[in-house]
Amino acid sequence: MLLHIIPSKARRKILEWFFHRPGENFYLRKIVREIDEEVNAVSRELDILTDEKLLLKERRLNKIYYSLNKNYQFYDEFTRIFAKTNIVSSLITKNLSKIGKVKFVTLSMKFPKNIIIKEDEIYLLFVGIIVVAEVESIVKEGEITFGRPINYTVMTEDEFVFRKKNNDPFIWRFLKQPKVMLVGTEDELLK
């Protein structure tokens, strides 16, 4: 999907690796093993991303560790892009026809940033005529990789419109926070 925008396969894999694991840091050999690319290619791309200030590097004893620079000018934009390639987003996109007649699927930015949410918050909102069993299956598979529960809610379009019009605090708290649209547009969602 990002092949034409980021032509370097090693760079795409490195970016995905880091943006799917924000807050973590890795040394060269670990990155090479995980993304399965040649050490020279990975080293070259890490130098480019470090020079650009997208990655930070820190020497610890005899190893150099790399991590995402959350102050990078386009950090949130990259986070939104790579949020669409994580396991949950990919499974949703791949299985969209099985999920039902979907109007909107939106993902809280807290998910790709790996921020723990409160019990009464959600990471995912599905709106439409949704096959809940399919969503449950996708979420369970995603939870294995994510490492903790993925709170979500499913509602019909009528229920969603009703709750928005009646200023339901649960819905509006979710809608007011930064999000990534997997299906539909944010303009339509908020209309």
Residue pairs with C-beta under 8 A, 6 or more apart in sequence:
1 84
1 85
2 12
2 81
2 85
3 12
6 12
6 15
8 45
9 37
10 35
10 37
10 38
10 41
10 42
10 44
10 45
11 45
11 48
11 49
13 35
13 36
13 37
14 31
14 35
14 42
14 45
14 46
14 49
15 49
15 78
15 82
16 82
16 85
17 26
17 31
17 34
17 35
18 24
18 26
18 55
18 66
18 67
18 68
19 68
19 78
19 79
19 81
19 82
19 83
19 112
20 82
20 85
20 86
20 112
21 114
22 68
22 70
22 79
22 112
22 113
22 114
23 67
23 68
23 114
24 67
25 58
25 65
25 66
25 67
26 34
26 65
26 66
26 67
27 63
27 64
27 65
27 66
28 39
28 42
28 43
28 46
28 63
28 64
28 66
29 39
31 42
31 46
31 66
32 38
32 39
32 42
35 42
46 55
46 57
46 66
49 55
49 66
50 56
50 57
50 66
53 69
53 72
54 68
54 69
54 72
54 74
54 75
54 78
55 66
55 67
55 68
55 69
56 66
56 67
56 68
56 69
57 64
57 65
57 66
58 64
58 65
58 67
59 65
68 75
69 75
72 78
76 109
76 178
79 109
79 112
79 113
80 109
80 112
80 180
82 112
83 89
83 107
83 109
83 111
83 112
83 180
84 93
84 180
84 182
86 111
86 112
86 142
86 145
87 141
87 142
87 145
87 146
88 107
88 111
88 124
88 138
88 139
88 142
88 146
88 150
89 107
89 180
89 182
91 138
91 141
91 142
92 99
92 105
92 138
92 182
92 183
93 182
95 134
95 138
96 102
96 183
98 131
98 134
99 105
99 126
99 130
99 131
99 134
99 135
99 138
100 128
100 129
100 130
100 131
100 134
101 128
101 129
102 126
102 127
102 128
102 130
102 183
102 184
103 127
103 128
103 157
103 160
103 183
103 184
104 125
104 126
104 127
104 128
104 160
104 181
104 183
104 184
104 188
104 189
105 124
105 125
105 126
105 127
105 181
105 182
105 183
105 184
106 124
106 125
106 179
106 180
106 181
106 182
106 183
106 184
106 186
106 189
107 123
107 124
107 179
107 180
107 181
107 182
108 117
108 121
108 122
108 123
108 124
108 174
108 177
108 178
108 179
108 180
109 177
109 178
109 179
109 180
110 117
110 121
110 123
110 177
111 123
111 124
111 146
111 150
112 180
116 148
117 123
117 151
119 151
120 170
121 151
121 173
121 174
122 151
122 152
122 153
122 174
123 150
123 151
123 152
124 139
124 150
124 151
124 152
124 153
125 152
125 153
125 155
125 174
126 135
126 152
126 153
126 154
126 155
127 154
127 155
127 156
127 157
127 160
127 184
127 189
128 156
128 157
129 156
130 154
132 154
135 152
135 154
139 150
139 152
142 150
143 149
143 150
155 163
160 171
163 170
163 171
164 171
164 172
164 175
175 189
175 190
179 186
181 189
